[in-house]
Amino acid sequence: MDDKISVAEALDRIDRHLLLSPPERLAVDADAQGHILSAPVAAAADTPRFDCSAMDGFAISSGATRDARAAAPAIFALAEDIPAAATARRLQPGSAAPISTGAPIPADADGVAAKERCLVIDGALHLSEPITPWCNVRRRGEDAPAGKRVAEAGHVLSPELIGALLGYGVTHVEARRPARIDVLATGSELVSPADAVGSARMDSNGPMIGAMCRSLGLECRVSAPMPDDLTLLCRQIASREEFPPADMLVSTGGVSVGKHDLVREALDRIGARIIFHGIAMRPGKPILFALLPDGRPFFGLPGNPVAALVGFRFFVLAAVRRMIGLPREEGCLIATPTAARGGTTLFLRARRGRTNRGSIKLLDDQRSHVMGSVVAADCWLRIDDTQNGPVAALFEQAPKLR
């Protein structure tokens, strides 16, 4: 294994060796969920498109209601009903038009009297209180006038943003698709959960990382565990038979220095370029990053589940962010709750204090095979050993791509 590099150098190498994914013109629809805007977006039309009613009621001229009161209500003839699908029309003096929510306000009207505050007697509207100008009216362009920038490059196309963009008349955007990831657990001792019998060791890393991918909106395929067989491993890593092919490959296990750790040898044999193998960190120091012969990134993560999770959370996702144009994730600096380890970055499981907003409690068992403390945690602490002493940064346990 090469000399271990720092976490900062590992992240820098990931940035230097990966390129932005090409943007594509994308229809704004349900399938756009999870894509990342590659360019700012402006409203294509005034939103609302016209002055419209904010509720069911009666469109009316506010000036004609100025003297309305309970003892002497203002009385208006009822005009033709205005449904939401109506086109603009005029309102005759002395009349009020029943109007639906979202319907266009007729010319010569500048307000809407709420239906529940009105009384209709013998086909005429009786209004016992005045209304103010533009009461209960959504003004044209008040949400976004045409040409206003409504989203920036780097914004994730969430359900909320998709709905907003369509409301603003935007039907297509320039966006990047998040990476498709293939996940492969290695180890002859592992079996798929569906095939487990008796005391068999089930593969937990593959499903765990696959679930994290899907929680982030990333397309992911989780393969059955691969035995420690160099020929099979070479074939699996080099294969592009799946369609569409993965943009990135992630393996777990087989990256340390044991007799059966074959991932590095397989990569060398197929002509991959090793960018780094080993980081001065705990857990997860054997992490490997390479570029396959076709240029796709490959991450080899350790087999211990916490180490695999840390590797994916902090390094694979750094690569995903780089490929879709998002900035590097920065933690929130906090007071250091523990000493650093000389020359080694620590990734520690922790919980926020329930009564003191600023307090952080480290979980007792930080060993790399103990998942119980991961389940109990709600954040990660990264402790770096610097020339000026230890520096601690807090990261959310569940990351988001945004």
Backbone hydrogen bonds, N-H to C=O, Kabsch-Sander energy under -0.5 kcal/mol:
donor,donor_aa,acceptor,acceptor_aa,energy
5,I,278,G,-1.9
10,A,6,S,-2.3
11,L,7,V,-2.4
12,D,8,A,-2.1
13,R,9,E,-2.5
14,I,10,A,-2.1
15,D,11,L,-2.2
16,R,12,D,-2.4
17,H,13,R,-1.8
18,L,14,I,-0.7
18,L,15,D,-0.6
21,S,323,M,-3.7
24,E,175,A,-2.6
26,L,24,E,-0.5
26,L,173,V,-3.3
28,V,171,T,-3.0
29,D,27,A,-1.2
32,A,29,D,-1.9
33,Q,30,A,-1.3
34,G,157,L,-2.1
35,H,32,A,-2.2
36,I,176,R,-2.6
37,L,155,H,-2.7
38,S,174,E,-2.5
39,A,174,E,-0.8
41,V,151,A,-2.6
43,A,148,K,-2.7
44,A,168,Y,-1.8
45,A,168,Y,-1.3
47,T,144,A,-2.2
52,C,138,R,-2.4
53,S,103,A,-2.4
54,A,136,N,-2.5
57,G,99,I,-2.3
58,F,113,A,-1.8
59,A,97,A,-3.0
60,I,111,G,-2.3
62,S,60,I,-0.6
64,A,61,S,-1.0
65,T,62,S,-1.7
66,R,63,G,-1.2
68,A,65,T,-2.0
69,R,72,A,-0.9
74,A,127,L,-2.6
76,F,125,L,-2.2
77,A,94,G,-2.0
78,L,123,G,-1.0
79,A,77,A,-0.5
79,A,96,A,-3.1
82,I,98,P,-3.0
86,A,83,P,-1.7
91,L,107,A,-1.9
92,Q,90,R,-0.5
95,S,92,Q,-1.5
96,A,77,A,-2.7
97,A,59,A,-1.9
99,I,57,G,-2.6
100,S,82,I,-2.1
102,G,53,S,-2.8
103,A,100,S,-2.1
105,I,51,D,-2.5
107,A,89,R,-2.5
109,A,106,P,-1.6
110,D,60,I,-1.9
111,G,60,I,-0.9
112,V,135,C,-2.1
113,A,58,F,-2.6
114,A,112,V,-0.5
115,K,56,D,-1.9
117,R,114,A,-1.7
118,C,115,K,-1.5
119,L,126,H,-1.6
121,I,119,L,-0.6
121,I,124,A,-2.6
124,A,121,I,-1.5
125,L,76,F,-2.8
126,H,119,L,-3.6
127,L,74,A,-2.9
127,L,125,L,-0.6
128,S,126,H,-0.5
134,W,110,D,-4.5
135,C,132,T,-1.9
137,V,134,W,-1.3
138,R,52,C,-3.2
139,R,137,V,-0.7
141,G,48,P,-2.0
142,E,139,R,-2.1
143,D,47,T,-1.6
144,A,47,T,-2.2
147,G,43,A,-2.8
148,K,145,P,-2.2
150,V,41,V,-2.9
151,A,41,V,-1.4
154,G,37,L,-2.8
155,H,152,E,-1.9
157,L,35,H,-3.3
158,S,156,V,-1.8
162,I,158,S,-2.7
163,G,159,P,-2.2
164,A,160,E,-2.3
165,L,161,L,-2.9
166,L,162,I,-2.1
167,G,163,G,-1.9
168,Y,164,A,-1.8
169,G,166,L,-1.5
170,V,165,L,-2.8
171,T,169,G,-0.6
173,V,26,L,-2.3
175,A,24,E,-2.4
175,A,173,V,-0.6
176,R,36,I,-3.1
181,I,219,E,-2.5
182,D,248,M,-2.3
183,V,221,R,-3.1
184,L,250,V,-2.6
186,T,252,T,-2.7
187,G,226,M,-2.7
190,L,187,G,-1.9
191,V,201,R,-1.7
195,D,192,S,-1.7
196,A,192,S,-0.6
196,A,193,P,-0.9
200,A,197,V,-1.6
201,R,189,E,-0.7
202,M,200,A,-0.9
203,D,191,V,-2.7
204,S,202,M,-0.7
208,M,204,S,-2.1
209,I,205,N,-2.9
210,G,206,G,-2.8
211,A,207,P,-2.4
212,M,208,M,-1.9
213,C,209,I,-2.5
214,R,210,G,-2.2
215,S,211,A,-2.1
216,L,212,M,-1.0
216,L,213,C,-0.9
217,G,214,R,-1.3
218,L,213,C,-2.8
221,R,181,I,-2.3
223,S,183,V,-2.7
223,S,221,R,-0.6
226,M,185,A,-3.0
229,D,227,P,-2.3
233,L,229,D,-2.6
234,C,230,L,-2.6
235,R,231,T,-2.1
236,Q,232,L,-2.5
237,I,233,L,-2.6
238,A,234,C,-2.2
239,S,235,R,-1.1
247,D,180,R,-2.0
248,M,180,R,-1.7
249,L,297,P,-2.1
250,V,182,D,-2.8
251,S,299,F,-2.8
252,T,184,L,-2.0
253,G,301,L,-2.2
261,D,258,G,-1.6
262,L,260,H,-1.1
263,V,254,G,-2.0
264,R,254,G,-0.6
266,A,262,L,-2.5
267,L,263,V,-2.4
268,D,264,R,-2.5
269,R,265,E,-2.2
270,I,266,A,-1.8
271,G,267,L,-0.6
271,G,268,D,-0.9
272,A,267,L,-2.7
273,R,291,L,-3.1
274,I,272,A,-0.6
275,I,273,R,-0.5
275,I,289,F,-2.5
276,F,289,F,-1.8
278,G,287,I,-2.8
279,I,285,K,-2.4
280,A,5,I,-3.4
281,M,279,I,-2.2
282,R,345,T,-2.2
287,I,284,G,-1.7
288,L,300,G,-2.5
289,F,276,F,-2.8
290,A,298,F,-2.7
291,L,273,R,-2.5
292,L,290,A,-0.5
292,L,296,R,-3.1
295,G,292,L,-2.9
298,F,290,A,-2.8
299,F,249,L,-2.5
300,G,288,L,-2.5
301,L,251,S,-3.1
301,L,299,F,-0.7
306,V,368,S,-1.9
307,A,368,S,-0.8
308,A,304,N,-2.6
309,L,305,P,-2.4
310,V,306,V,-2.7
311,G,307,A,-2.5
312,F,308,A,-2.3
313,R,309,L,-3.1
314,F,310,V,-2.5
315,F,311,G,-1.7
316,V,311,G,-1.9
317,L,312,F,-2.1
319,A,315,F,-1.8
320,V,316,V,-2.2
321,R,317,L,-2.6
322,R,318,A,-2.1
323,M,319,A,-2.3
324,I,320,V,-1.2
325,G,322,R,-1.1
326,L,321,R,-2.5
332,C,394,L,-2.4
333,L,331,G,-0.6
334,I,392,A,-2.0
341,R,344,T,-0.7
342,G,340,A,-0.5
344,T,341,R,-2.7
345,T,280,A,-2.5
346,L,383,I,-2.3
347,F,282,R,-2.5
348,L,346,L,-0.6
348,L,381,L,-3.0
350,A,379,C,-2.0
351,R,361,K,-2.6
353,G,359,S,-3.1
357,R,355,T,-0.7
359,S,356,N,-1.8
361,K,351,R,-3.4
362,L,360,I,-0.6
363,L,349,R,-2.3
366,Q,364,D,-0.8
370,V,367,R,-1.4
371,M,369,H,-0.9
374,V,371,M,-0.5
375,V,371,M,-2.3
376,A,372,G,-1.8
377,A,373,S,-0.9
378,D,350,A,-2.4
379,C,350,A,-1.5
380,W,395,F,-2.7
381,L,348,L,-2.6
382,R,393,A,-2.8
383,I,346,L,-2.7
383,I,381,L,-0.6
384,D,382,R,-0.6
384,D,391,V,-2.9
386,T,384,D,-0.8
386,T,389,G,-1.1
389,G,386,T,-1.8
391,V,384,D,-2.5
392,A,334,I,-0.7
393,A,382,R,-2.0
394,L,332,C,-2.8
395,F,380,W,-2.7
397,Q,378,D,-1.1
402,R,400,K,-1.2
